[in-house]
Amino acid sequence: MIFTLFVVFAVASSALGECPVPPTVPGADIGKIAGRWYEISGSQLGGSQERVTCLTQDFTPREDGDFNFTMLGTQHDGSMNIEQLLAIRTGSQNSIDLNDMAKRLPYQVTLYVADTDYENYLATYSCIHIPGYSNIIYGWVLSRTNTMSDEKYAELNDLLVNKVGVPSDVFGPIIQKDCKYWSLSPQ
Ligand SMILES: *[C@@H]1O[C@H](CO)[C@@H](O)[C@H](O)[C@H]1NC(C)=O
């Protein structure tokens, strides 16, 4: 009964605009997302001309226990697109806080792990909750290789769009064909 009430409450509060928080799964270990992931689908703004292809996400463990979060991709003219953020442990094994390298962001951006087995697939979403406004939610379906089975792809896309509420108008497949992948620059 208590569990039922909790679920109803969780759904109700997300309808009121709080960011949806995934349940904690036994055995979850945020440290295991370390390494490279390939974006199979994701939220991308802008027209097709501005879209970046061959996107990867690297979580590189730092000595302080947090991660460098690096997104690499290829722009329309073939040049490299790089975004690097600091991914800070939260104490929860299925979320991580994103900030710029100098921790200067004036608002909190949390990246949540919606589903993963750490070895093959990962579904994440970030949510910015600004009181009085609607949430801004972006989602990603990632794989340890640059492909994913149709079945898993459909399952994780459904999870993000229909259960988490990732807006489907800016969410779609990422081109991972004929890619020359960028490596992390030597430190
Ligand atoms: C993390 O990124 C910073 C800034 O680019 C860099 O100085 C540092 O060496 C990186 N650490 C690791 C472990 O890659």
The ligand as a MOL file (V3000), in Angstrom:
LIG
                    3D

  0  0  0     0  0            999 V3000
M  V30 BEGIN CTAB
M  V30 COUNTS 14 14 0 0 0
M  V30 BEGIN ATOM
M  V30 1 C 39.7530 16.7480 -17.4630 0
M  V30 2 O 39.6510 17.9370 -18.2220 0
M  V30 3 C 40.5660 18.9570 -17.8490 0
M  V30 4 C 40.2310 20.1970 -18.6700 0
M  V30 5 O 40.1830 19.9200 -20.0350 0
M  V30 6 C 41.9880 18.4560 -18.0520 0
M  V30 7 O 42.9070 19.4400 -17.6560 0
M  V30 8 C 42.1980 17.1960 -17.2570 0
M  V30 9 O 43.4900 16.6610 -17.5280 0
M  V30 10 C 41.1500 16.1530 -17.6060 0
M  V30 11 N 41.2960 14.9980 -16.7460 0
M  V30 12 C 41.2610 13.7480 -17.2090 0
M  V30 13 C 41.4050 12.6620 -16.1920 0
M  V30 14 O 41.0990 13.4720 -18.3870 0
M  V30 END ATOM
M  V30 BEGIN BOND
M  V30 1 1 1 2
M  V30 2 1 1 10
M  V30 3 1 2 3
M  V30 4 1 3 4
M  V30 5 1 3 6
M  V30 6 1 4 5
M  V30 7 1 6 7
M  V30 8 1 6 8
M  V30 9 1 8 9
M  V30 10 1 8 10
M  V30 11 1 10 11
M  V30 12 1 11 12
M  V30 13 1 12 13
M  V30 14 2 12 14
M  V30 END BOND
M  V30 END CTAB
M  END
